[in-house]
Amino acid sequence: MCSKKTVVVGVTGGIAVYKALDVISSLKKKDLDIHVIMTKNAMEFVTPLSFQSLSQNMVISDMFAEPKAFEIQHISLAKKADLMLIVPATANVIGKVANGIADDMLTTTIMATKAPVVFAPAMNTNMYNNVIVQENIKKLKSLDYKFIPPASGRLACGDIGTGKLADTNTIVETVLTMLYDKKDLVNKKVLVTAGPTISPIDPVRFITNRSTGKMGFAIAEEARDRGADVTLISGPTSLVPPVGVKYIKVETNEEMLRETLNHFEQQDIVVKSAAVADYKPKQYSTTKIKKSESELSIDFIKDTDILKTLGETKKNQILVGFAAESNDLIKNAEAKVRTKNLDYIVANDITSRDTGFASNDNKVTIITKEGKIIPMEKMTKREVARELFNLINT
Ligand SMILES: Cc1cc2nc3c(=O)[nH]c(=O)nc-3n(C[C@H](O)[C@H](O)[C@H](O)COP(=O)(O)O)c2cc1C
């Protein structure tokens, strides 16, 4: 992993303040040095003790408290920060920073830092939509302050609308992306396949698998953020296509094969994370199969192994496969690297309940064509994507 970075978290007095504990706990697990500054009003909601325990650093609040060491704290933390995250960010703190007010430890540190500052606002919908708040956000954005937009939903006050603090995962991902922002894929073409494919049985029925596309979408987003020209070919999924990525929707193995081959030659890196059907019904019924009293059996035939086809035709492309296995994970994955002519394989154990399909997390082992086996900790799919491109680019 990368060297330890410092995140200064500003906690302000909103009802979502307790959620900041979860954010800090998650950030701490990412091997970051966390320092918390609380406003006086934030301490009306939660005591500093919880933040102190989770961050493993003293919480700072009072600008005029006697310093424990001879350093001017608002300046030292402002200098130490690689990034400042304000979570939750009240309308008040946004307004103060937008207007150059520095009347407490948090706003003074924000004013004194040269590090990127990101706000995660949370407030009542009417407050959030208030033109003054929106003008303040607009002004701060134009000055290169970043915002993690609040979500919509039922708010603590009972209203329904925009103003809910973004979920922990989104906040943590934004922080990590900003901290480890790399542009090492500029001028590279990256093709990613994602999601399941379907094998139709008749006009209304098909078989498919549990893939949701989350892993492939995370890979496409990571490649995009690192500057690549990204094409994402995906089977059916409920995910929103990432902005700034060429998105191609497919359904069957055949369609995925066709689109992948259409784009393959011009690519530098091809990551095949789609869970493509291995089998399809021998006979497709053009009319709906009628329900009857007797049992129904369907014969399946093998479908194209797209990854193997790419391995056989590849020239200079770096080809990465995924192996979802329920047993003999490493042995099976190692065999695939050889038989499919891959450069890397990302193997994951699908029997684990809290990782793999549909989960935001994954626990994988990456195996290289040289036979190097790299086991990874459990991490978000976006982090898996980050580690994969770090490895490809070493
Ligand atoms: C129970 C309660 C909940 C509040 N929730 C929010 C909130 O979610 N968002 C917000 O902007 N202000 C909220 N406020 C108002 C802020 O606490 C108030 O604007 C305060 O001045 C913020 O101070 P600070 O930004 O220095 O922490 C709430 C106030 C109370 C009493």
The ligand as an ORCA input file, in Angstrom:
! r2SCAN-3c Opt
* xyz 0 1
  C     -30.852     19.264     16.991
  C     -30.159     20.102     15.952
  C     -29.839     19.556     14.742
  C     -29.198     20.327     13.785
  N     -28.871     19.751     12.582
  C     -28.262     20.470     11.631
  C     -27.905     19.888     10.392
  O     -28.138     18.697     10.149
  N     -27.287     20.663      9.472
  C     -26.985     21.972      9.689
  O     -26.442     22.621      8.800
  N     -27.295     22.544     10.872
  C     -27.915     21.844     11.846
  N     -28.242     22.415     13.045
  C     -27.885     23.832     13.254
  C     -26.428     23.978     13.635
  O     -26.142     23.262     14.829
  C     -26.091     25.450     13.792
  O     -26.184     26.098     12.534
  C     -24.731     25.684     14.384
  O     -24.473     27.056     14.439
  C     -23.643     24.983     13.599
  O     -22.397     25.281     14.176
  P     -21.019     24.752     13.585
  O     -21.123     24.850     12.107
  O     -19.979     25.680     14.143
  O     -20.848     23.360     14.107
  C     -28.875     21.677     14.037
  C     -29.184     22.210     15.290
  C     -29.801     21.450     16.243
  C     -30.118     22.050     17.575
*
